[in-house]
C-alpha cells in the first residue's frame, strides 16, 4: 500500500493550575509506514502519565480498527496557554482521534469528552469534571461525554461567618448533578463506559460486541508491556 500521513486537531478539557477549566489543543498525526513509535511533545508541559496514556490510546485505536500497531508511527502534540494538571484524562479523546485517522473520517466537532482509556477500551474515571464542563460550555460544545458513574460530583462551598471579634469559615462539599448543570449551559452531558459508545457520538459508528476486535481483552496488558519495553519514541 502507498504511504500516507494524516493529521487532526482536537481539544481536550483540562484543569488549569489556577483551578479553572481549560482546553488543551491536541494535534494528532498518523504516519504509514511506521515502526510502532509514539512521539510526544507538550507545551508548556504535562506529567509523565499523559505521555503513557498517548501510547495506550494509539494501541487501542489500532486494535479497534483492525490495524497492526507496529505498521504505523504516532505523533501527539499538546499545547495550552497555561500550565494544566497532567494526567490520563485525554486518553479517550486521543483514542477517538487516532480511530478517525485510521478510518480517514471527520470528527463531530460539537462533541467533547474526558476520560482515561484502559487497554480493553473502557473509559476510566477522572477529576475536575465541573471545571471541564465550564470550559466545554464556554467554547460552545453541545455534547460532553464523561465516564460512567461520574454524573454526580462534589463541589466545595466556603461559608464565612462574621463575629464581633473577627470571622471564621466552614468548608462543605455539596453534590452537583452534571447533567443538570450542563443543561443550564446548553450542553448535553452523557455518561459513557467505553470508547465504543463514544464513537457513536464522534464518528457515528456503532460497534457491537461481535465486531470488537479480539485483541481488546484483559490479556492485552502483556502486549502493552512489550510496547513500553521495546519502544522509546517519547520526545519531551
C-alpha positions in Angstrom: 0.0 0.0 0.0 1.1 3.6 -0.6 2.3 5.6 2.3 0.3 8.4 3.9 0.3 10.9 6.6 -2.9 12.1 8.2 -3.5 14.7 10.9 -6.3 16.0 13.1 -6.7 18.7 15.7 -8.9 18.2 18.8 -9.4 20.0 22.1 -9.2 18.1 25.4 -10.9 19.6 28.5 -8.5 20.0 31.4 -8.0 21.8 34.7 -5.5 24.7 34.8 -3.1 25.0 37.7 -5.0 28.2 38.6 -8.0 25.9 39.4 -10.3 26.8 36.5 -11.2 24.9 33.4 -9.1 25.0 30.2 -8.9 23.3 26.8 -5.7 21.8 25.5 -5.1 21.7 21.8 -4.2 18.2 20.8 -2.6 17.7 17.4 -2.5 14.1 16.3 -0.7 12.7 13.2 -0.7 9.1 11.9 2.1 8.1 9.6 2.3 4.9 7.4 4.5 3.0 7.1 6.0 3.2 10.6 7.5 1.1 13.3 5.1 1.5 16.3 6.7 4.6 17.8 4.7 7.2 19.6 6.3 10.7 19.5 5.0 13.0 22.2 5.5 16.7 22.7 3.8 19.2 25.1 4.0 22.9 25.7 4.3 24.2 28.3 4.4 20.8 30.0 2.3 17.9 31.2 3.0 15.0 33.5 4.6 11.7 32.5 1.4 9.6 32.8 -0.1 11.8 30.0 2.6 10.5 27.7 2.0 6.9 28.7 -1.7 7.4 28.1 -1.0 8.5 24.5 0.8 5.2 23.9 -2.1 3.2 25.2 -4.6 5.3 23.2 -2.6 4.6 20.0 -2.5 0.9 20.6 -6.3 0.7 21.4 -7.1 2.7 18.3 -5.1 0.3 16.1 -6.8 -2.7 17.7 -10.3 -1.2 17.3 -9.8 -0.5 13.6 -8.1 -3.9 12.9 -4.7 -2.5 12.1 -1.2 -3.7 13.2 0.0 -1.2 15.7 3.6 -1.7 14.6 2.9 -0.7 11.0 2.4 3.0 11.9 4.0 5.9 13.8 2.0 8.2 16.0 2.6 11.8 16.8 0.9 13.6 19.7 1.4 17.3 20.4 -0.4 19.0 23.3 -0.4 22.8 23.5 -2.0 25.0 26.2 -1.9 28.7 27.0 -1.3 27.9 30.7 0.0 25.1 32.9 -2.5 22.4 33.2 -2.9 19.5 35.6 -1.4 16.4 33.9 -3.0 13.0 33.9 -4.7 10.4 31.8 -7.9 12.3 31.2 -7.2 13.0 27.5 -6.8 9.3 26.7 -10.3 8.7 25.4 -10.1 11.7 23.2 -6.7 10.7 21.8 -8.0 7.2 21.1 -11.0 8.6 19.2 -8.7 10.9 17.2 -6.5 8.1 16.1 -9.5 5.9 15.2 -10.7 8.8 13.0 -7.3 9.0 11.3 -7.2 5.2 10.7 -10.6 5.3 9.1 -10.0 8.7 7.4 -13.2 10.1 8.9 -14.2 13.5 10.1 -14.9 14.1 13.8 -18.1 15.7 15.0 -16.7 19.0 16.4 -19.7 19.7 18.6 -18.8 16.8 20.9 -16.2 16.8 23.7 -15.0 14.0 26.0 -12.9 13.5 29.1 -11.8 10.1 30.5 -8.8 7.8 30.7 -8.5 5.0 28.3 -8.0 1.4 29.5 -6.3 -1.3 27.4 -9.7 -3.1 27.0 -11.3 0.1 25.5 -13.2 1.0 28.6 -13.2 4.6 29.9 -12.0 5.2 33.4 -12.8 8.0 35.9 -11.1 11.4 36.0 -11.2 14.5 38.2 -12.1 18.2 37.7 -15.4 17.5 35.8 -17.1 20.6 36.9 -14.3 22.8 35.7 -14.1 20.8 32.5 -17.8 21.3 31.9 -17.4 25.0 32.3 -14.6 25.1 29.8 -16.6 23.0 27.3 -19.7 25.1 27.6 -17.7 28.3 27.2 -16.2 27.1 23.9 -19.7 26.2 22.6 -19.7 22.4 22.6 -23.1 20.8 22.6 -22.4 17.3 23.9 -19.9 16.4 26.7 -19.1 12.8 27.3 -18.0 11.8 30.8 -17.0 8.4 32.4 -19.8 6.2 33.6 -20.7 6.8 37.2 -19.4 10.3 37.4 -22.6 12.2 36.8 -22.6 13.4 40.5 -19.6 15.4 41.6 -19.0 17.2 44.9 -18.2 20.9 44.8 -16.5 22.8 47.6 -18.6 25.6 49.3 -16.9 28.0 51.7 -19.2 29.9 54.1 -17.9 32.9 56.0 -19.3 33.9 59.4 -18.7 37.4 60.8 -18.4 37.8 64.5 -17.8 40.8 66.8 -14.2 39.8 67.3 -13.5 38.6 63.7 -14.7 35.8 61.4 -14.4 32.2 60.7 -15.1 29.9 57.7 -16.5 26.5 57.2 -16.0 24.2 54.2 -18.6 21.8 53.0 -18.9 19.7 49.9 -22.2 19.7 48.0 -23.4 17.2 45.4 -23.9 18.6 41.9 -25.6 16.8 39.0 -23.5 17.4 35.9 -26.4 16.6 33.6 -28.5 19.4 35.2 -25.5 21.8 35.2 -24.9 21.0 31.6 -28.5 21.7 30.7 -28.2 25.2 32.3 -25.3 25.9 30.0 -26.7 24.4 26.8 -24.6 21.2 27.0 -25.9 17.7 26.9 -23.8 15.6 29.4 -23.8 11.9 28.7 -22.1 9.1 30.7 -20.2 6.5 28.6 -18.5 3.3 29.7 -16.2 2.7 26.7 -14.7 4.2 23.7 -17.1 2.1 21.6 -20.0 4.1 23.0 -18.2 7.4 22.5 -17.5 6.6 18.8 -21.3 6.8 18.1 -21.2 10.5 19.1 -17.9 11.4 17.4 -17.9 9.4 14.2 -21.5 8.0 14.0 -20.0 4.5 14.3 -21.7 1.7 16.2 -19.7 -1.4 17.2 -21.4 -4.5 18.5 -19.8 -7.0 20.9 -19.2 -9.3 17.9 -17.4 -6.5 15.9 -15.0 -5.6 18.7 -11.5 -7.0 17.9 -10.3 -10.0 19.8 -7.2 -8.1 20.9 -9.2 -6.0 23.3 -9.3 -8.3 26.3 -7.6 -8.5 29.7 -4.6 -10.2 28.2 -3.8 -7.1 26.2 -1.7 -5.8 29.2 1.1 -8.2 28.4 1.3 -6.9 24.8 1.3 -3.3 26.1 4.1 -4.1 28.4 6.2 -5.3 25.4 5.5 -2.0 23.7 6.7 0.1 26.7 9.8 -2.1 26.9 10.8 -2.2 23.3 9.9 1.3 22.1 11.4 4.5 23.4 9.8 7.0 20.9 8.9 9.6 23.6 10.0 13.1 22.9 9.8 15.6 25.7 
